[in-house]
Amino acid sequence: MDQNITYYDENASGFYARTKDTDLSWEYDAFVKVLPPSRRVLDAGCGVGRDLLPLAQRGCDVSAFDASQEMVTLAREAAPTVTVTQMSFQDLTANARYDGIWAQLSLIHVPYEETRAVFEKIHACLTDGGIFYATYKYGDSSMASKGRIFWNMTQVTILPYLEGLFEVISLSVVPDTRSRVSPSESAKILQVLVRKL
């Protein structure tokens, strides 16, 4: 995990430039549509804060965290009215309860051997019937690329981590066209939308 944090601390500005204009409107809408009415949302692993204002503009009461201090700084600048904390998924506690947890390509940096424990923490932080949305790079193994390590998922490999914690609403695979700088039609993204049991 430290290797990934170092990468983002050193490359936060470049990451912001590559991803800030990504249009995820349809993902925000799909997530918000199934949230409980009070819409208290945690952006877990918020990166540069790209998703904070779009979620707030859809009626969500948003707070956020990221493990990278440089990412947290940029997220606070992007959304000054949102509370953004520096912490990791492993630091999550059930002291706060959320109607939805949004994890946009952030859990990809949690090793497989820690994923179930992190999902249990996410489960504990959700209100009854709360919604958990996550995206992963599509694949059934880990990989290293440009100073980062990714733990990928498929519709099959994700299931044991969800079992007993969440009801699946949808598991979708879409092309990875999110980066305006280097979109990839061949790479895939797994979208995970589930409800707390």
TORTORDREN-301908 format. One line per field, with one value per atom (N, C-alpha, C): residue number from 1; atom name; x, y, z; chain. Coordinates in pm, whole numbers, plus 32768, in hexadecimal, padded with zeros to 4 digits. Layout:
BEGIN
nr c(NUM, ...) .
atom c(CA, ...) .
x c(X, ...) .
y c(Y, ...) .
z c(Z, ...) .
kette c(A, ...) .
% end
This chain:
BEGIN
nr c(1, 1, 1, 2, 2, 2, 3, 3, 3, 4, 4, 4, 5, 5, 5, 6, 6, 6, 7, 7, 7, 8, 8, 8, 9, 9, 9, 10, 10, 10, 11, 11, 11, 12, 12, 12, 13, 13, 13, 14, 14, 14, 15, 15, 15, 16, 16, 16, 17, 17, 17, 18, 18, 18, 19, 19, 19, 20, 20, 20, 21, 21, 21, 22, 22, 22, 23, 23, 23, 24, 24, 24, 25, 25, 25, 26, 26, 26, 27, 27, 27, 28, 28, 28, 29, 29, 29, 30, 30, 30, 31, 31, 31, 32, 32, 32, 33, 33, 33, 34, 34, 34, 35, 35, 35, 36, 36, 36, 37, 37, 37, 38, 38, 38, 39, 39, 39, 40, 40, 40, 41, 41, 41, 42, 42, 42, 43, 43, 43, 44, 44, 44, 45, 45, 45, 46, 46, 46, 47, 47, 47, 48, 48, 48, 49, 49, 49, 50, 50, 50, 51, 51, 51, 52, 52, 52, 53, 53, 53, 54, 54, 54, 55, 55, 55, 56, 56, 56, 57, 57, 57, 58, 58, 58, 59, 59, 59, 60, 60, 60, 61, 61, 61, 62, 62, 62, 63, 63, 63, 64, 64, 64, 65, 65, 65, 66, 66, 66, 67, 67, 67, 68, 68, 68, 69, 69, 69, 70, 70, 70, 71, 71, 71, 72, 72, 72, 73, 73, 73, 74, 74, 74, 75, 75, 75, 76, 76, 76, 77, 77, 77, 78, 78, 78, 79, 79, 79, 80, 80, 80, 81, 81, 81, 82, 82, 82, 83, 83, 83, 84, 84, 84, 85, 85, 85, 86, 86, 86, 87, 87, 87, 88, 88, 88, 89, 89, 89, 90, 90, 90, 91, 91, 91, 92, 92, 92, 93, 93, 93, 94, 94, 94, 95, 95, 95, 96, 96, 96, 97, 97, 97, 98, 98, 98, 99, 99, 99, 100, 100, 100, 101, 101, 101, 102, 102, 102, 103, 103, 103, 104, 104, 104, 105, 105, 105, 106, 106, 106, 107, 107, 107, 108, 108, 108, 109, 109, 109, 110, 110, 110, 111, 111, 111, 112, 112, 112, 113, 113, 113, 114, 114, 114, 115, 115, 115, 116, 116, 116, 117, 117, 117, 118, 118, 118, 119, 119, 119, 120, 120, 120, 121, 121, 121, 122, 122, 122, 123, 123, 123, 124, 124, 124, 125, 125, 125, 126, 126, 126, 127, 127, 127, 128, 128, 128, 129, 129, 129, 130, 130, 130, 131, 131, 131, 132, 132, 132, 133, 133, 133, 134, 134, 134, 135, 135, 135, 136, 136, 136, 137, 137, 137, 138, 138, 138, 139, 139, 139, 140, 140, 140, 141, 141, 141, 142, 142, 142, 143, 143, 143, 144, 144, 144, 145, 145, 145, 146, 146, 146, 147, 147, 147, 148, 148, 148, 149, 149, 149, 150, 150, 150, 151, 151, 151, 152, 152, 152, 153, 153, 153, 154, 154, 154, 155, 155, 155, 156, 156, 156, 157, 157, 157, 158, 158, 158, 159, 159, 159, 160, 160, 160, 161, 161, 161, 162, 162, 162, 163, 163, 163, 164, 164, 164, 165, 165, 165, 166, 166, 166, 167, 167, 167, 168, 168, 168, 169, 169, 169, 170, 170, 170, 171, 171, 171, 172, 172, 172, 173, 173, 173, 174, 174, 174, 175, 175, 175, 176, 176, 176, 177, 177, 177, 178, 178, 178, 179, 179, 179, 180, 180, 180, 181, 181, 181, 182, 182, 182, 183, 183, 183, 184, 184, 184, 185, 185, 185, 186, 186, 186, 187, 187, 187, 188, 188, 188, 189, 189, 189, 190, 190, 190, 191, 191, 191, 192, 192, 192, 193, 193, 193, 194, 194, 194, 195, 195, 195, 196, 196, 196, 197, 197, 197) .
atom c(N, CA, C, N, CA, C, N, CA, C, N, CA, C, N, CA, C, N, CA, C, N, CA, C, N, CA, C, N, CA, C, N, CA, C, N, CA, C, N, CA, C, N, CA, C, N, CA, C, N, CA, C, N, CA, C, N, CA, C, N, CA, C, N, CA, C, N, CA, C, N, CA, C, N, CA, C, N, CA, C, N, CA, C, N, CA, C, N, CA, C, N, CA, C, N, CA, C, N, CA, C, N, CA, C, N, CA, C, N, CA, C, N, CA, C, N, CA, C, N, CA, C, N, CA, C, N, CA, C, N, CA, C, N, CA, C, N, CA, C, N, CA, C, N, CA, C, N, CA, C, N, CA, C, N, CA, C, N, CA, C, N, CA, C, N, CA, C, N, CA, C, N, CA, C, N, CA, C, N, CA, C, N, CA, C, N, CA, C, N, CA, C, N, CA, C, N, CA, C, N, CA, C, N, CA, C, N, CA, C, N, CA, C, N, CA, C, N, CA, C, N, CA, C, N, CA, C, N, CA, C, N, CA, C, N, CA, C, N, CA, C, N, CA, C, N, CA, C, N, CA, C, N, CA, C, N, CA, C, N, CA, C, N, CA, C, N, CA, C, N, CA, C, N, CA, C, N, CA, C, N, CA, C, N, CA, C, N, CA, C, N, CA, C, N, CA, C, N, CA, C, N, CA, C, N, CA, C, N, CA, C, N, CA, C, N, CA, C, N, CA, C, N, CA, C, N, CA, C, N, CA, C, N, CA, C, N, CA, C, N, CA, C, N, CA, C, N, CA, C, N, CA, C, N, CA, C, N, CA, C, N, CA, C, N, CA, C, N, CA, C, N, CA, C, N, CA, C, N, CA, C, N, CA, C, N, CA, C, N, CA, C, N, CA, C, N, CA, C, N, CA, C, N, CA, C, N, CA, C, N, CA, C, N, CA, C, N, CA, C, N, CA, C, N, CA, C, N, CA, C, N, CA, C, N, CA, C, N, CA, C, N, CA, C, N, CA, C, N, CA, C, N, CA, C, N, CA, C, N, CA, C, N, CA, C, N, CA, C, N, CA, C, N, CA, C, N, CA, C, N, CA, C, N, CA, C, N, CA, C, N, CA, C, N, CA, C, N, CA, C, N, CA, C, N, CA, C, N, CA, C, N, CA, C, N, CA, C, N, CA, C, N, CA, C, N, CA, C, N, CA, C, N, CA, C, N, CA, C, N, CA, C, N, CA, C, N, CA, C, N, CA, C, N, CA, C, N, CA, C, N, CA, C, N, CA, C, N, CA, C, N, CA, C, N, CA, C, N, CA, C, N, CA, C, N, CA, C, N, CA, C, N, CA, C, N, CA, C, N, CA, C, N, CA, C, N, CA, C, N, CA, C, N, CA, C, N, CA, C, N, CA, C, N, CA, C, N, CA, C, N, CA, C, N, CA, C, N, CA, C, N, CA, C, N, CA, C, N, CA, C, N, CA, C, N, CA, C, N, CA, C, N, CA, C, N, CA, C, N, CA, C, N, CA, C, N, CA, C, N, CA, C, N, CA, C, N, CA, C) .
x c(8053, 8000, 8056, 80C6, 811C, 8153, 8172, 81A3, 813D, 80C0, 8056, 8045, 804B, 803D, 80AE, 8126, 8199, 8183, 8151, 8136, 80D5, 8068, 8002, 8033, 8081, 80BA, 8114, 815F, 81BF, 817F, 8109, 80CC, 803F, 801B, 7F91, 7F65, 7FBC, 7F96, 7F7E, 7FD5, 7FC3, 7F46, 7F2B, 7EB2, 7E37, 7E3B, 7DCC, 7DB4, 7E1F, 7E11, 7DD6, 7DFA, 7DCB, 7D39, 7D0A, 7C88, 7C1C, 7C3F, 7BE1, 7B63, 7B6E, 7AFC, 7AAE, 7ACE, 7A87, 79F3, 799E, 790D, 78D4, 78B0, 7875, 77E3, 77A0, 7717, 76BA, 76C3, 7667, 7684, 7703, 7724, 76F1, 7704, 76CD, 7637, 75F2, 7560, 7532, 7577, 7551, 7566, 75CF, 75EE, 7587, 756F, 7515, 7486, 7461, 73D8, 73B2, 7413, 73F3, 7418, 7448, 746B, 73F0, 73FB, 7392, 737F, 730B, 72E7, 7347, 7388, 73DC, 7460, 748A, 74FB, 757C, 759D, 761E, 7686, 76E8, 7744, 77D5, 7821, 78B2, 78F6, 7949, 799E, 7A1E, 7A2C, 7A99, 7B0C, 7B7A, 7BE8, 7BC9, 7BB2, 7B78, 7BDB, 7C5D, 7CBE, 7CBE, 7CBA, 7CC2, 7C3C, 7BD5, 7B54, 7AF7, 7B13, 7AC2, 7A2D, 7A0D, 7982, 7936, 7979, 7939, 78C9, 78E4, 787C, 780A, 7827, 77B7, 7759, 7790, 7739, 76EC, 772F, 76EA, 767B, 7695, 7631, 75B7, 75C5, 7555, 7511, 752A, 74E3, 7525, 75A2, 75E7, 7630, 762F, 767E, 7703, 776B, 77E5, 7856, 789D, 7920, 797C, 79FF, 7A5D, 7ADF, 7B2A, 7BB2, 7C09, 7C8A, 7CED, 7D6C, 7DBC, 7E36, 7EA9, 7EA2, 7F0C, 7EF3, 7F54, 7F44, 7F38, 7F83, 7F7C, 7EF3, 7EBB, 7E34, 7DCE, 7DDD, 7D82, 7D86, 7DFE, 7E0C, 7DC1, 7DD1, 7D8B, 7CF4, 7CC9, 7C39, 7BFB, 7C42, 7C0F, 7C03, 7C60, 7C58, 7BE4, 7BCB, 7B60, 7AD6, 7ACA, 7A48, 7A5A, 7A68, 7A87, 7A1E, 79A3, 7939, 7931, 7981, 797E, 79F0, 79D3, 7A3B, 7A88, 7B0A, 7B60, 7BCF, 7BDA, 7C39, 7CA5, 7D1E, 7D86, 7D80, 7D60, 7D5D, 7D54, 7D5E, 7D55, 7CD5, 7CB8, 7C45, 7C54, 7CCD, 7CE5, 7CC8, 7CC3, 7CA6, 7C11, 7BBB, 7B2B, 7AF7, 7A9E, 7A58, 79C3, 7974, 78E2, 78B0, 790A, 78DF, 7880, 7893, 7839, 77E9, 776C, 7718, 76ED, 76EE, 76D2, 7665, 7618, 75B3, 75F4, 7667, 76AD, 7743, 778E, 7820, 7848, 788F, 78B8, 794E, 797C, 7A0B, 7A30, 7A4E, 7A69, 7AFD, 7B19, 7BA0, 7C03, 7BD7, 7C30, 7C4F, 7BEF, 7C07, 7C66, 7C85, 7CE6, 7D70, 7D87, 7E08, 7E06, 7D97, 7D8E, 7DAF, 7E17, 7E3C, 7DC8, 7DC7, 7D5C, 7D4E, 7DC0, 7DB9, 7D7F, 7D71, 7D35, 7CA9, 7C7E, 7C00, 7B86, 7B7E, 7B08, 7AFD, 7B6C, 7B68, 7B3D, 7B6B, 7B42, 7AAE, 7A7D, 79EF, 799B, 79CD, 7985, 797F, 79EA, 79EB, 7986, 7984, 7925, 7896, 787D, 77FA, 77D1, 782E, 7811, 77F5, 782C, 7819, 7798, 7754, 76DA, 765E, 75FC, 757B, 7535, 74CA, 747E, 7450, 746B, 7445, 749D, 750E, 7567, 75A8, 75D6, 760A, 76A1, 76E2, 7773, 778C, 77D5, 77F8, 788F, 78C6, 7957, 7974, 79E7, 7A17, 7AA4, 7AC1, 7B43, 7B72, 7BF4, 7C27, 7C02, 7BDC, 7BA7, 7C18, 7C14, 7C76, 7C73, 7CB6, 7CB1, 7D37, 7D8F, 7E10, 7E40, 7EAD, 7EE8, 7F4D, 7F6F, 7FD3, 8017, 8092, 80DD, 80EA, 80D7, 80E1, 8107, 8175, 819D, 81A0, 81DE, 81EE, 817A, 8113, 809F, 8083, 803D, 800F, 7F77, 7F3B, 7EA9, 7E7D, 7E0F, 7DCF, 7D49, 7D41, 7CCF, 7C62, 7BEA, 7B79, 7B27, 7AE3, 7A7F, 79FA, 798F, 790C, 7911, 796E, 7979, 79D2, 7A47, 7AA6, 7A77, 7A1E, 79ED, 798A, 7946, 78D5, 78F7, 7966, 7982, 7996, 79C5, 79DA, 7955, 78F0, 786C, 7811, 782C, 77D2, 77B3, 7730, 7703, 7700, 7734, 7739, 76DB, 76D6, 7690, 763A, 75CB, 7576, 75A0, 75BB, 75E7, 7570, 757F, 751F, 754B, 75CB, 75FF, 7697, 76CA, 7759, 7768, 77A7, 77AF, 7840, 785A, 78DF, 78D3, 7923, 791C, 79A9, 79B7, 7A3B, 7A74, 7AF8, 7B39, 7B5B, 7AFD, 7B11, 7B15, 7B33, 7B26, 7B8E, 7C07, 7C70, 7C5F, 7C55, 7C4D, 7CD2, 7D3F, 7DC4, 7DE5, 7DC6, 7DEB, 7D7B, 7D06, 7C99, 7CBF, 7C85, 7CA4, 7C23, 7C07, 7B90, 7BA4, 7C23, 7C3F, 7C3E, 7C69, 7C67, 7BD7, 7BBA, 7B32, 7B2F, 7ABA, 7AA0, 7A2B, 7A3A, 79CB, 7986, 7903, 78B2, 7860, 786B, 782B, 77C7, 7748, 76DE, 7693, 769D, 7664, 761F, 75CA, 7580, 75A2, 75B1, 75D0, 7561, 7588, 7529, 7510) .
y c(7F87, 8000, 807D, 807A, 80F0, 8118, 80B4, 80D2, 8122, 80FE, 8145, 81D3, 81E3, 8267, 82C2, 828C, 82DA, 8307, 82AD, 82D0, 8346, 833E, 83A7, 842A, 8422, 849C, 84E1, 8493, 84CC, 84F2, 84BD, 84D2, 850A, 8547, 8575, 85D9, 8639, 86A0, 8665, 8609, 85C8, 8573, 852E, 84DC, 8535, 85A6, 8605, 8631, 8653, 8681, 8616, 8599, 852A, 8507, 851B, 84E2, 8548, 85C7, 8627, 863C, 8629, 8643, 85C6, 8557, 84DA, 84E9, 84C4, 84CF, 844C, 8449, 83D2, 83E9, 8443, 8469, 83F2, 8394, 8322, 82C9, 82C4, 8276, 82BC, 833F, 8389, 8374, 8380, 8375, 82EB, 8283, 81F9, 81E1, 8219, 820B, 8255, 82D4, 8327, 82F2, 82B9, 8287, 821E, 81CD, 815F, 817D, 81F7, 821C, 822D, 820F, 8237, 82CF, 8301, 838E, 83F5, 83D8, 843F, 8454, 83F5, 8403, 8434, 83FF, 841F, 83C2, 83FA, 83AC, 83C3, 8357, 835C, 8339, 8395, 8378, 833D, 82BB, 8270, 825D, 82A2, 82A5, 8309, 8386, 83EB, 8424, 8403, 843A, 84D1, 850D, 85A0, 85E4, 8597, 85D2, 85ED, 85AF, 85C6, 85AA, 8547, 851B, 8562, 85B3, 85EC, 864C, 86AE, 870F, 86D1, 867A, 863B, 85EE, 85AA, 8564, 85C7, 8630, 8696, 86DA, 86F3, 8734, 86DB, 8659, 85FC, 85E4, 863D, 8638, 85E4, 85BC, 856B, 85C3, 8596, 85D2, 8585, 85C0, 8575, 8595, 852C, 853A, 84D8, 84E2, 8495, 847B, 8419, 8404, 83D0, 83E0, 83A3, 838C, 832A, 830B, 8368, 83AA, 8403, 8492, 84CB, 8554, 85B6, 85A0, 85FA, 85F2, 857B, 856B, 85B2, 85A4, 85E5, 867D, 86B3, 8743, 8770, 8726, 8749, 8737, 86CF, 86B9, 8729, 8759, 87C8, 8847, 885B, 88CE, 88C1, 8845, 882D, 883E, 881C, 8820, 8858, 88DC, 8918, 8900, 88E4, 88D0, 8840, 87E5, 8758, 873A, 86EF, 86C3, 864F, 8662, 85FB, 85DA, 855C, 852E, 84D8, 84DE, 8482, 8404, 8393, 8311, 82A6, 8228, 81B8, 8168, 810C, 80B4, 8065, 803E, 7FEE, 803D, 80C3, 8119, 812F, 80FD, 8112, 80DB, 8128, 80F7, 8112, 80D1, 80E1, 8157, 81B1, 8226, 827E, 8282, 82CD, 8269, 828B, 8233, 827C, 8235, 8271, 8224, 826C, 822C, 81F1, 8226, 81F3, 8207, 81A7, 81B4, 81A2, 8206, 8210, 81F9, 8194, 8174, 8164, 81D4, 81D8, 81B9, 813F, 8111, 812F, 8119, 812E, 80AA, 8051, 7FCF, 7F76, 7F9E, 7F54, 7F51, 7FA5, 7FA6, 7F5C, 7F18, 7EC5, 7E35, 7DF9, 7D6E, 7D0E, 7CA1, 7C3E, 7C0E, 7BF8, 7BC0, 7C22, 7CA1, 7D05, 7D2E, 7D00, 7D31, 7D0B, 7C8F, 7C67, 7CBB, 7CD0, 7D20, 7DAF, 7DE7, 7E6F, 7E72, 7E0D, 7E06, 7DFC, 7DB5, 7DAC, 7E35, 7E82, 7F0A, 7F63, 7F57, 7FA4, 7F7E, 7EFD, 7ECC, 7F0A, 7F0D, 7F42, 7FD8, 801E, 80AF, 80D7, 8077, 8094, 8086, 80DB, 80CD, 8051, 8026, 7FB3, 7FCF, 7F73, 7F85, 7FE6, 800F, 806E, 8035, 808F, 806A, 8078, 8014, 8014, 800B, 806D, 806F, 8072, 8015, 800F, 7FEC, 8018, 7FF0, 7FB9, 7F59, 7F17, 7F0E, 7F0C, 7EE1, 7E4E, 7E27, 7DA0, 7D3B, 7CD3, 7C69, 7C13, 7BA2, 7B45, 7B36, 7B99, 7B94, 7C22, 7C2B, 7CAD, 7CCF, 7D4E, 7D78, 7DF7, 7E0A, 7E84, 7ED5, 7F59, 7FB0, 803D, 8070, 80FC, 8123, 80CF, 80F1, 80D2, 8093, 806F, 7FD9, 7FA6, 7F1B, 7F1D, 7ECC, 7EC3, 7E34, 7E28, 7DA7, 7DAB, 7D65, 7D6B, 7D09, 7D19, 7CC2, 7CA6, 7C32, 7C10, 7BFA, 7BE1, 7BC5, 7B49, 7AED, 7A70, 7A82, 7AC0, 7AC9, 7B27, 7B85, 7BE2, 7B9F, 7B36, 7AFF, 7ACE, 7A85, 7A59, 7ACC, 7B3C, 7BAF, 7BF1, 7BE3, 7C1D, 7BC1, 7B40, 7ADB, 7AF5, 7AF5, 7B07, 7B97, 7BF2, 7C7F, 7CD5, 7CB4, 7D0A, 7CBA, 7CF5, 7CC3, 7D07, 7CB9, 7CF2, 7D32, 7DB1, 7DF6, 7DE5, 7DFF, 7DEA, 7DDC, 7D89, 7D7C, 7D8F, 7DFC, 7E1F, 7E2F, 7E0F, 7E21, 7E85, 7EEF, 7F5A, 7F7A, 7FB5, 7FE0, 804D, 804D, 80B2, 812B, 8185, 81FD, 827B, 826B, 82DA, 8346, 8322, 8387, 83D0, 8455, 84A5, 84A7, 8489, 848C, 8408, 8399, 8316, 82B0, 82C4, 8263, 81DF, 8172, 80EE, 80A1, 8083, 8035, 7FA0, 7F74, 7EE6, 7EC4, 7F21, 7F09, 7F12, 7EC9, 7EC4, 7EEE, 7F1B, 7F40, 7EEC, 7EB4, 7E72, 7ED5, 7EE5, 7F3C, 7EE6, 7F02, 7EB3, 7F0B, 7EE9, 7F31, 7ECD, 7EE0, 7E7F, 7EC7, 7E7D, 7EB3, 7E63, 7EA7, 7E65, 7E04, 7D8D, 7D2B, 7D46) .
z c(8000, 8000, 8000, 804C, 8054, 7FCC, 7F78, 7EF2, 7EA3, 7EAF, 7E68, 7E9E, 7F23, 7F5E, 7F2F, 7F2D, 7EFD, 7E6E, 7E19, 7D8D, 7D86, 7DCF, 7DC6, 7E04, 7E6F, 7EA7, 7E42, 7DF6, 7D96, 7D11, 7CF3, 7C6F, 7C77, 7CE7, 7CFB, 7C91, 7C70, 7C10, 7B85, 7B5C, 7ADA, 7AD6, 7B44, 7B4C, 7B43, 7B85, 7B7E, 7AED, 7AA7, 7A1D, 79C2, 79DB, 7986, 799F, 7A18, 7A3D, 7A63, 7A71, 7AA9, 7A54, 79D1, 7979, 7953, 7992, 7973, 7995, 7938, 794C, 797F, 79FD, 7A3A, 7A5F, 7A15, 7A38, 7A48, 79EC, 79F2, 7A6A, 7A97, 7B0E, 7B8C, 7B92, 7C05, 7C0E, 7B9C, 7B9B, 7BC7, 7B98, 7BBC, 7C51, 7C89, 7D18, 7D6C, 7D4B, 7D9A, 7D95, 7D24, 7D11, 7D79, 7DA5, 7E01, 7E92, 7EAE, 7F37, 7F8E, 8010, 806E, 806B, 8095, 8082, 80BC, 812C, 8168, 811E, 80CE, 8070, 80B1, 8124, 8161, 8123, 80DF, 808B, 80B3, 80B4, 80C7, 8043, 800F, 7F9C, 7FD3, 7FC6, 8005, 7FA3, 7FBE, 7F5F, 7EF2, 7F1B, 7EC1, 7E5D, 7E6B, 7E0D, 7E10, 7D99, 7D8E, 7DA7, 7DCA, 7DED, 7D79, 7D07, 7C8F, 7CA5, 7CF7, 7D03, 7D73, 7DC2, 7E38, 7E16, 7DC2, 7D9F, 7D4E, 7CEA, 7CA2, 7CFF, 7D64, 7DC2, 7E19, 7E45, 7E95, 7E46, 7DC6, 7D70, 7D59, 7D74, 7D67, 7DEE, 7E4C, 7ECC, 7F37, 7F23, 7F86, 7FEB, 8067, 80D2, 80D4, 8098, 8077, 80D9, 8101, 8140, 80FA, 8113, 80C2, 810C, 80D9, 8109, 8098, 80A9, 8051, 80A2, 8079, 80C1, 809E, 802C, 7FFD, 802C, 8071, 80A1, 802D, 7FC2, 7F4F, 7F0C, 7F04, 7ECC, 7F25, 7FA8, 8005, 7FF3, 7FE1, 7FCD, 7F50, 7EE2, 7E66, 7E75, 7EBC, 7ED0, 7F21, 7F85, 7FD5, 7F81, 7F24, 7ECB, 7E69, 7E3B, 7DDB, 7E19, 7E9A, 7EDD, 7F6A, 7F77, 7FF9, 8065, 803E, 80A1, 80D4, 8099, 80BE, 811F, 8188, 81E5, 81A7, 8193, 8158, 81BC, 81DF, 8244, 8204, 823B, 820E, 8263, 8224, 8266, 81FC, 8225, 81C8, 81E2, 8188, 819C, 821D, 823C, 82B4, 8333, 8329, 839D, 83B4, 835A, 8367, 83EB, 842B, 84A2, 848F, 84E1, 84D6, 8529, 854F, 859D, 854D, 84CA, 8472, 841E, 8401, 83B2, 8334, 82C6, 8243, 81FC, 81AA, 8155, 80D8, 80B3, 803E, 804B, 8019, 8012, 7F80, 7F4E, 7EC2, 7EBC, 7E74, 7E6B, 7DD7, 7D99, 7D09, 7CEE, 7CC3, 7CA3, 7D14, 7D8F, 7E02, 7E49, 7E50, 7E90, 7E40, 7DC6, 7D76, 7DB6, 7E19, 7E5D, 7EE2, 7F00, 7F78, 7F53, 7F91, 7F70, 7F88, 7F39, 7F47, 7FD7, 801B, 80A3, 8108, 80E2, 813B, 810E, 8099, 805F, 80B1, 80DF, 812D, 81AC, 81F1, 826C, 824E, 81DE, 81B8, 8195, 814D, 812D, 81AD, 8211, 8291, 82D4, 82CA, 8301, 82B7, 8233, 81E2, 8209, 8218, 8241, 82C7, 8326, 83AB, 83A8, 8346, 833C, 82F5, 82B9, 826F, 82C8, 82B0, 82F1, 82B9, 82F9, 82C7, 8238, 81DD, 8153, 8107, 8143, 8103, 8085, 8030, 7FAC, 7FA7, 7F6C, 7F58, 7EC2, 7E8E, 7DFF, 7DF3, 7DA5, 7D90, 7CFF, 7CD1, 7C4D, 7C59, 7C02, 7BFD, 7B6C, 7B5A, 7AD9, 7AC9, 7A4F, 7A38, 7A28, 7A78, 7A6F, 7AEC, 7AE8, 7B59, 7BA0, 7B91, 7BD4, 7BF1, 7C3D, 7C59, 7BEB, 7BE3, 7B80, 7BB1, 7B83, 7BA1, 7B22, 7B2E, 7AB9, 7AE5, 7AAF, 7AC3, 7B57, 7BA7, 7C33, 7C8D, 7C59, 7CAA, 7CA0, 7D05, 7D03, 7D04, 7CAB, 7CA0, 7CBF, 7D0A, 7D20, 7CD7, 7C67, 7C0C, 7C37, 7BFF, 7C1E, 7BA0, 7BA2, 7B3E, 7B86, 7B37, 7B74, 7BCB, 7BAE, 7BFB, 7C75, 7C63, 7CD3, 7D41, 7D23, 7D88, 7DE8, 7DBC, 7E07, 7E94, 7EA9, 7F33, 7F95, 7F65, 7FBD, 7FE4, 7F8F, 7FA7, 7FF8, 7FF4, 802B, 80BF, 80DD, 8166, 8195, 8144, 8169, 8115, 8092, 8033, 7FD2, 7FAD, 7F41, 7EC0, 7E59, 7DDA, 7D92, 7D6F, 7D19, 7C88, 7C6F, 7BE8, 7BEB, 7B91, 7B75, 7ADF, 7AB7, 7A29, 79FE, 797F, 7946, 78D3, 78D9, 7875, 7845, 77CD, 779F, 77F9, 7808, 785A, 7803, 77F7, 77A5, 77FB, 787B, 78DA, 78C8, 78A4, 7895, 7811, 7817, 779D, 7753, 779D, 7762, 771E, 7760, 7729, 773D, 76FF, 770B, 76CA, 76FC, 76C6, 76AF, 7632, 7612, 7631, 7635, 764C, 76E1, 7736, 77C6, 77F8, 7863, 7898, 792B, 7955, 79DF, 7A13, 7A8C, 7ACF, 7B2B, 7B18, 7B6D, 7BCB, 7C4D, 7CB5, 7CFE, 7CF8, 7D3F, 7D96, 7E1B, 7E78, 7EEC, 7F32, 7FA3, 8021, 8090, 810F, 8138, 815C, 8191, 8225) .
kette c(A, A, A, A, A, A, A, A, A, A, A, A, A, A, A, A, A, A, A, A, A, A, A, A, A, A, A, A, A, A, A, A, A, A, A, A, A, A, A, A, A, A, A, A, A, A, A, A, A, A, A, A, A, A, A, A, A, A, A, A, A, A, A, A, A, A, A, A, A, A, A, A, A, A, A, A, A, A, A, A, A, A, A, A, A, A, A, A, A, A, A, A, A, A, A, A, A, A, A, A, A, A, A, A, A, A, A, A, A, A, A, A, A, A, A, A, A, A, A, A, A, A, A, A, A, A, A, A, A, A, A, A, A, A, A, A, A, A, A, A, A, A, A, A, A, A, A, A, A, A, A, A, A, A, A, A, A, A, A, A, A, A, A, A, A, A, A, A, A, A, A, A, A, A, A, A, A, A, A, A, A, A, A, A, A, A, A, A, A, A, A, A, A, A, A, A, A, A, A, A, A, A, A, A, A, A, A, A, A, A, A, A, A, A, A, A, A, A, A, A, A, A, A, A, A, A, A, A, A, A, A, A, A, A, A, A, A, A, A, A, A, A, A, A, A, A, A, A, A, A, A, A, A, A, A, A, A, A, A, A, A, A, A, A, A, A, A, A, A, A, A, A, A, A, A, A, A, A, A, A, A, A, A, A, A, A, A, A, A, A, A, A, A, A, A, A, A, A, A, A, A, A, A, A, A, A, A, A, A, A, A, A, A, A, A, A, A, A, A, A, A, A, A, A, A, A, A, A, A, A, A, A, A, A, A, A, A, A, A, A, A, A, A, A, A, A, A, A, A, A, A, A, A, A, A, A, A, A, A, A, A, A, A, A, A, A, A, A, A, A, A, A, A, A, A, A, A, A, A, A, A, A, A, A, A, A, A, A, A, A, A, A, A, A, A, A, A, A, A, A, A, A, A, A, A, A, A, A, A, A, A, A, A, A, A, A, A, A, A, A, A, A, A, A, A, A, A, A, A, A, A, A, A, A, A, A, A, A, A, A, A, A, A, A, A, A, A, A, A, A, A, A, A, A, A, A, A, A, A, A, A, A, A, A, A, A, A, A, A, A, A, A, A, A, A, A, A, A, A, A, A, A, A, A, A, A, A, A, A, A, A, A, A, A, A, A, A, A, A, A, A, A, A, A, A, A, A, A, A, A, A, A, A, A, A, A, A, A, A, A, A, A, A, A, A, A, A, A, A, A, A, A, A, A, A, A, A, A, A, A, A, A, A, A, A, A, A, A, A, A, A, A, A, A, A, A, A, A, A, A, A, A, A, A, A, A, A, A, A, A, A, A, A, A, A, A, A, A, A, A, A, A, A, A, A, A, A, A, A, A, A) .
% end
